[in-house]
Amino acid sequence: MLLLLKWFGSIIAIWFVFWPLADWLLGLKGINEERKRLNLSFAFSLPIGLAVLSYIAWIGMMLKLRMFRPFVLWAILILIALLLWGTWGRKRFFILIENRLTFATLLALSIALTAFWGIVRVAGNKEVIKIGEHVMNISFAQVVIRYPQIPPPNPFFAGFKVDFYYYFFAIIIAILATLSGLPVHVAYFTAGITWPAIAGLEIYALLSLWAKRSFTPLTGIMLYIFTGNWGIFRQFAAESSNGHINFPPISELWWFQSTRLIPDPNPYGFAITEFPIFSFAIGDLHPHVVVIPWAVLGLFIAITGELKGWKEVTLSSFLIGIIAPLNSWTLIPVLVLLCLRLVFNYRPLEASTTFFFVILGAFILFLPFHLQLKSPIIAYKFGLFPTQWWSWALHWAPFLFPAFLGVAFMTQNRWLFLTTFALGIAIGCLVKAQILVILIASLLVIFWIAKQEGLKPWMAFILGWILVNLIPEIFYLEDYWGGRYNTIFKLYFEGWLLISLAIPLMLENLPKWAKSISKLWMGTGIVYTVAFLVFIAPNFPILANGINFYWLQPNYFAPDRLSLLRSLSQYPNVSYILEAKTEYPIGPVLTGLIELAQHDFVLPLWYPQRASIVGRNLVARDWFFKTDDATERARILRTYPIDAVIIGHEERWLYGYDLDFRLSPLLTPALSSGYVIAYRNFTPEVCLELKGPIVFKGEKGEMKLEALRITKGLDFDNKPVLAIFEIWETIRGDPAEMSFYVHFLDSSGNIIAQGDHPLGLWGTRWTNYSTNSNRKPIYSVHWISLSPSTSIFYVRIGLWSPKTGQYIPAVEFIQGKNGPNGSLEFEFKH
């Protein structure tokens, strides 16, 4: 409860401080009706406040000031409060009193939305945490807090900066974490509960500006926040082949599959078709989600007001300009609507001049961001890229029929619309570009309606939706993901907001029967939501625990890796680490995730599938693990100043469970924590290597030693180390009850060192759990320290059962000679 009080206390403080500024903006926009003005100022106050605070923090970061300290941000907030309330607030405060019923309605709506999403996020977290880029988002926010510089350091690539991506979303999360005093990952989780409520309030307020009926704004909230696509019906159809339909579907990640509907020639095979309820349910505060409050605010600025006078133009430029460093894709619908309104309502010269000054101001206010941004775009592709019609229809299905009825009934010449639409379908089928031609036909019809009747809000929104759907049919930005993977994702996500705003306004003008049919049709989009609630219902008892410091599941934390990294940071001769997930300096440099690990409450380090999409000269990082060429690996180790290589479950999962064995001729194991091993970049001597497998067979079991390699190197303290690398296959028995003994002998056959260890799957032994084979392999790495004066001549290996004391003799081998108790002896090479 204390966490929530701290969080919502900071949210309310920002809202209260900036309410006069929001109210003043509405005055500039010509919104004079008190109820509508209160709706909008209540909804927009927090986004406007966060925009101002993030801009101030951004300026401070450019000046290398430590902005993310509680007393700094609270001092700034108090000074702004004195300024704003002293200038405008006192004169307008009576609005809250006179419109207390409206205020109470808005407050109740915000509480209801927050409570609902609190339930969904807490109860659903266990199921959905596996999806999303939480670690990247949190790491960016942590870096922003730790390092007062622009652009911020890249937490995944040492020496590089976050100049390839939008980092303002991280600044906003960092501001909320600092003001509330919550750890970053807890603030991040709680923001995931708050964001849908902010979006819902804005949609309610924006639609209330034009709505004739009280239900219209609530319809907009339902469509945007609670509606999913028809991908779930495809899941039902697939499962029905088994003779029955499950509700919710039982296939793994069924709730995820709806976000991958449209086939596309990229490495993943599908473009992303994500929609808001999915984004909110998984709580992934990626830029396209964080920007939503400013997307709604940007649409309001674009479609209202006169945009005359330097005050309105400057403030509009600022609030549109902040969208670019948050998520530049969101600029497209905002600018489209701004262009449409200017074209329809102004003379050409006046329209172009106004547009120019707004965009110029937006660009200049955030000029450092634009100058520093290194675009990840590889190519700009123009052509004909027809989208599969049925997958497109599945994604937009809840909206299509109401939109069709809305346009049909709102045009004066209904037959012209129907004829144009039918021709579009026919021509689209002929040229095999149904979506493209239908969209163009619909665009022409609505342009014609707008020309006849003037551009109404629903027309602007529906035209914007058509255009963002039209763009991927003829153009896309090719990035490192390939194909239209990202273009469809970002534009369709923006389109979901536009169509959710258009449909409620269109419904108001439909006859009763058409309205009823439309509502039933839209209700099909709630099936996804209901199925998801049923899916997470077994977790509702978790709600009793509330929001806590441990919302991330255990697999999101790597205590073994974290412990190992902390140990490595104590060695002055270790400055650079190479691992499959990231490369960064530690020790005297202390940057990136290492520094954060030593300062944060708990640091999530799990991010195994991160592609090497930036800093392409660091592609050696991935190539080192991928290649089977030992010479190439050795060259990489010589070329880069790497002191240590870390191998854990992520590396083995990505590059093979025998990765340690394959790297053993190049590296020396020196430290471990659980399954995670730190290897020193020291080329060892190979002292023993099997030429063929050995089979141990006895009463207690049968094991095959597929491979054995013993090396000698130096650890981080420059002490000699003997490392034993093994690969076993279990034929019969329980390996956990067996122990492998390795005795190092002097010239007289006396034991002078031992490397005995069990074969149970703990410590530095693991298996490939994903294999379907009954004989799961066991991979083992074991090492011992030696005195520099130790002289070894022979190695004796054998297998025994510590529980019974029985030895399991070697019965099949092509190398070595028989030793006592069924062991084998080998010559130790120097």
KAMOMO-V689930 format. One line per field, one symbol per residue. psi: psi as a letter, one per 40 degrees, with the letter a starting at -180 (. if undefined). A space follows every 50 residues. Layout:
BEGIN
psi=???
END
This chain:
BEGIN
psi=dddddddddddddddddeddddddddddeehdhddddddddddedddddd ddddddddddddefigdghddddddddddddddddddddddeddddddfd dddddddddddddddddddddddedddedeiifdddddddddddddhgih iiiheehheiigeeiheddddddddddddeeiiddddddddddddddddd dddddddddeieideddddddddddehiaedddddddddeeeeihhhiie ihfdeddeegdhiigideeiihfiiddddddefggideddeddddddddd ddeiiefiiddddddddddddeddedgdddddddddddddddddeiiddd dddddddddddddddfdddddehhhehdihhiahghhhdddddddededd ddddddddeeidgdddddddddddddddddefgddddddddddddddddd ddeihidddddddddddddddedeiihhaeeiaedddddddddddddddd ddddddddeiidddddddddddddeedddddddddedeedddddeahaef dhideeigddddddddddeehdehdhihiddihiiabddgiadddddedi dhhhehgdehigeifeeeedddddddiehddddddddddighdihhhadd ddddeheeddddededihhdiihbehhhhighhihhdhhieiihhhhade ihihgdihhhihaiaeefiihhhhhihihhdiihddeihhhhhhiadeei heiifiiieigibfhiigeeieidghihhhhiiiiiidehhhdihhiihi hddeeiihihehieiiihaifeiiiihhi.
END
